[in-house]
C-alpha cells in the first residue's frame, strides 16, 4: 500500500476538529486522515498518527517512513 502525506499548514483547532467530524460522518470512510499536534516536531507528528494507523489497519513502518521522508523534505 502506498502512503502520501501533505503538510497543509497551521489551522485553528476548531477547523481541525470540524474536518475530522466531517470525515467520520461520511460513508464509506475515505482513506484520508487529517492529523495534528500542538508541537511542530517529528516526534509529535509521529505520535499523532498512531490512532490513525490502528483505525485503518495501516502498516506502522510504511506510514512512519513516508511521514519521516515528507517531514524531512519540508523542514
C-alpha atoms as one frame of an Amber mdcrd trajectory, in Angstrom:
protein
   0.000   0.000   0.000   1.280   3.498  -0.802   1.032   6.389   1.646   1.097
  10.073   0.804   1.321  12.961   3.235   0.743  16.623   2.552   1.823  19.255
   5.013  -1.025  21.682   4.633  -0.106  24.226   7.249  -1.323  25.568  10.511
  -5.046  25.815  11.156  -7.186  26.742  14.150  -8.143  23.805  16.372 -11.876
  24.202  15.706 -11.283  23.908  11.968  -9.236  20.758  12.527 -11.966  19.114
  14.609 -14.612  20.157  12.087 -12.693  18.397   9.292 -12.286  15.269  11.420
 -16.005  15.208  12.202 -16.894  15.500   8.529 -14.620  12.549   7.724 -16.262
  10.426  10.421 -19.762  11.234   9.152 -19.009  10.263   5.551 -19.803   6.742
   4.499 -17.869   4.822   3.350 -14.908   6.267   5.159 -12.335   7.626   2.722
  -8.705   6.589   3.140  -7.843  10.193   4.027  -6.966  11.347   7.522  -6.104
  14.735   8.947  -3.613  14.727  11.774  -2.453  17.475  14.055  -0.214  18.114
  17.011   0.446  21.041  19.291   4.181  20.827  18.663   5.663  21.011  15.198
   8.273  18.300  15.727   8.794  14.972  14.039   8.233  13.065  17.297   4.929
  14.831  17.969   3.771  14.223  14.410   4.648  10.528  14.626   2.677  10.263
  17.870  -0.334  11.860  16.196  -0.539   9.156  13.513  -0.758   6.236  15.956
  -4.581   6.253  16.326  -4.996   6.618  12.572  -2.789   3.617  11.838  -4.760
   1.312  14.122  -8.128   2.578  12.874  -7.313   1.730   9.257  -5.012  -1.219
   9.926  -2.162   0.504   8.107   1.451  -0.622   8.363   3.247   1.373  11.078
   6.647   1.075   9.369   5.427   2.158   5.921   3.335   5.012   7.281   6.064
   6.299   9.607   8.740   6.081   6.893   6.579   8.035   4.444   5.872  10.663
   7.089   9.559  10.979   8.022  10.583  11.440   4.395   7.875  14.055   3.814
   8.755  15.857   7.053  12.478  15.964   6.226  11.808  17.263   2.719   9.730
  20.136   4.146  11.939  21.306   7.008
